[in-house]
């Protein structure tokens, strides 16, 4: 487990935003990504009959749709043990394989940091 208080303030911010999206929307996951200019994109799980996206893939899609060229970091608040391979691949597509993905529990405690690739 990672000491969340030891996180960089910008990383702590995206974890907090991801946690808020999850709680506010009552969805299984919340996520946030930070692009190369410091802008953040926040999303929750999308579960429609015709469209199903994880929170992290939704946040990456929002960043791409808004013109982001790369990602500095990503965070997902989830009950899962880690970010899925599909989520990490989406982050890697935009940010590169070395982009850190912070994985936190519902309480905002970062359980692990994995790389996208």
C-alpha positions as a printed NumPy array, in Angstrom:
array([[  0.   ,   0.   ,   0.   ],
       [  1.252,   3.482,  -0.85 ],
       [  1.171,   6.276,   1.717],
       [ -1.288,   8.654,   0.014],
       [  0.041,  11.599,   2.015],
       [  3.449,  11.008,   0.381],
       [  2.004,  11.45 ,  -3.113],
       [  2.878,  14.422,  -5.246],
       [  0.101,  17.04 ,  -4.767],
       [ -0.932,  16.728,  -8.431],
       [ -1.216,  12.939,  -8.109],
       [ -3.192,  13.295,  -4.884],
       [ -5.518,  15.663,  -6.765],
       [ -6.355,  13.145,  -9.501],
       [ -6.991,  10.433,  -6.902],
       [ -9.359,  12.788,  -5.07 ],
       [-11.147,  13.694,  -8.304],
       [-11.511,  10.025,  -9.258],
       [-12.895,   9.203,  -5.824],
       [-15.376,  12.084,  -6.036],
       [-16.615,  10.995,  -9.482],
       [-17.226,   7.479,  -8.219],
       [-19.123,   8.644,  -5.149],
       [-21.078,  11.43 ,  -6.858],
       [-22.285,   9.245,  -9.703],
       [-22.754,   6.034,  -7.722],
       [-20.736,   4.047, -10.265],
       [-18.354,   1.109,  -9.751],
       [-15.259,   3.132, -10.69 ],
       [-14.086,   6.698, -10.916],
       [-11.   ,   7.833, -12.81 ],
       [ -8.992,  10.909, -13.639],
       [ -6.111,  11.568, -16.   ],
       [ -3.722,  14.525, -16.251],
       [ -2.463,  15.626, -19.661],
       [  0.81 ,  17.203, -20.719],
       [ -0.458,  20.716, -19.92 ],
       [ -1.731,  19.811, -16.459],
       [ -5.408,  19.664, -17.437],
       [ -7.432,  16.929, -15.791],
       [-10.257,  14.832, -17.16 ],
       [-12.573,  13.03 , -14.756],
       [-15.025,  10.249, -15.513],
       [-17.082,   7.451, -14.058],
       [-18.026,   4.077, -15.445],
       [-20.342,   4.251, -18.475],
       [-22.891,   1.43 , -18.516],
       [-25.512,   1.981, -21.208],
       [-27.198,  -0.72 , -23.258],
       [-25.235,   0.359, -26.342],
       [-22.024,   1.659, -24.711],
       [-19.953,   0.193, -21.901],
       [-16.675,   1.843, -20.883],
       [-14.603,   1.674, -17.76 ],
       [-14.023,   4.935, -15.937],
       [-10.368,   5.057, -16.953],
       [-11.06 ,   4.441, -20.643],
       [-13.774,   7.125, -20.502],
       [-11.327,   9.62 , -18.958],
       [ -8.736,   8.827, -21.642],
       [-11.383,   9.274, -24.353],
       [-12.356,  12.644, -22.859],
       [ -8.709,  13.739, -22.903],
       [ -8.3  ,  12.696, -26.545],
       [-11.566,  14.392, -27.537],
       [-10.353,  17.575, -25.857],
       [ -7.077,  17.623, -27.778],
       [ -4.629,  16.138, -25.27 ],
       [ -1.431,  14.942, -26.926],
       [ -0.104,  12.854, -24.018],
       [ -0.75 ,  11.912, -20.394],
       [  1.416,  12.502, -17.352],
       [ -0.537,  10.276, -14.946],
       [ -3.791,   8.441, -14.385],
       [ -5.756,   7.334, -11.335],
       [ -8.613,   4.896, -10.862],
       [-10.703,   4.301,  -7.755],
       [-11.957,   0.748,  -7.864],
       [-12.695,  -2.353,  -5.838],
       [-10.523,  -4.352,  -8.261],
       [ -6.992,  -5.301,  -7.273],
       [ -5.439,  -3.411, -10.173],
       [ -6.209,  -1.531, -13.36 ],
       [ -7.289,  -3.888, -16.124],
       [ -5.025,  -4.629, -19.074],
       [ -7.496,  -2.776, -21.321],
       [ -7.399,   0.309, -19.099],
       [ -3.597,   0.297, -18.966],
       [ -3.491,  -0.079, -22.768],
       [ -5.714,   2.975, -23.243],
       [ -3.446,   5.015, -20.967],
       [ -0.372,   3.723, -22.818],
       [ -1.907,   4.629, -26.19 ],
       [ -1.922,   8.289, -25.207],
       [  0.69 ,   8.528, -22.487],
       [  3.206,   5.837, -23.288],
       [  4.06 ,   2.62 , -21.508],
       [  5.784,   4.36 , -18.586],
       [  2.768,   6.478, -17.587],
       [  1.94 ,   5.785, -13.933],
       [ -1.543,   4.53 , -13.08 ],
       [ -2.488,   5.01 ,  -9.417],
       [ -4.932,   2.369,  -8.189],
       [ -6.912,   3.404,  -5.106],
       [ -9.696,   1.975,  -2.998],
       [-13.022,   3.637,  -2.236],
       [-11.461,   5.482,   0.702],
       [ -8.893,   7.09 ,  -1.608],
       [ -5.959,   5.081,  -0.275],
       [ -3.581,   4.268,  -3.102],
       [ -3.028,   0.508,  -3.055],
       [ -0.538,   0.364,  -5.901],
       [  1.017,   2.26 ,  -8.742],
       [  1.429,   0.371, -11.997],
       [  2.762,   1.489, -15.332],
       [  0.501,   1.673, -18.327],
       [  2.569,  -0.672, -20.447]])
